[in-house]
Amino acid sequence: MAVRWSCVEAGCDWAVTAADADAIVPLVQAHIGEIHSSFELEDMIEAVLEDVPDGRASGAAD
């Protein structure tokens, strides 16, 4: 099972799918830092991950 994270910042529809939490956390942190000039803790990212079928894992933004 892969995992997906979706940004909840106002007006942002960015989402990313990756093989697991270890792969997705740096992608999410890079997005939050570059696009929103903010930071998201690893625990908070992992808390809202959604499971998706393995075929969706890309390691890149959707």
N, C-alpha and C positions, 0 to 999 in steps of 0.2 A: 504494500500500500504506500503510495506517495502522499505528500502533504502539500497543502495550498494555504497561502496567506494573502489576505486582501486588505489594502490600505483603507482606513476609516477616516482619514483627514477629509475635511469638507472639500467637495469638488474633485477629489482624486479617485479614479477608478482603477488604479494600478493594482495588479495581483501577480503573484509568482507561484509556480509549482516546482517542487524539487523532490528528489528521492527520499529525503529525510530531514529532520530538524537540523542536524549538523550542516547540511548543505544550504538550507534556506535562511538560516539566521544571518550570515554575512550579507546575503543579497538584500534582505529586508533592512538591515542596519545601513547599508550603502544607500538605499532608496530614501529612507527617512532622513539621513544626514544631508544628502545632495539636494533632494527636492524640497524638503520641509525644514531644513536647517535645525533639526532636532535629533533626538536619540531615543531609541527604544531598547529596554532591557531584554536580554535573552529570555528570561523567565516569562515576560509578558508576551513575547512573540510566540513562544511554545504553547502558552495557555490558550491561544486562539487559533491554532492550526487546525485545518480541516483535512480529514483523510479523503483522498481521491484515488481512483484506479491507477495502477502503476503506469499504464500507457500514457498518462498525462504528464509524467515527470520530465521536465525539460531542463531544469536548472537555470532557466532564464525567465524574464518577465513575459507574461501572457499579453 
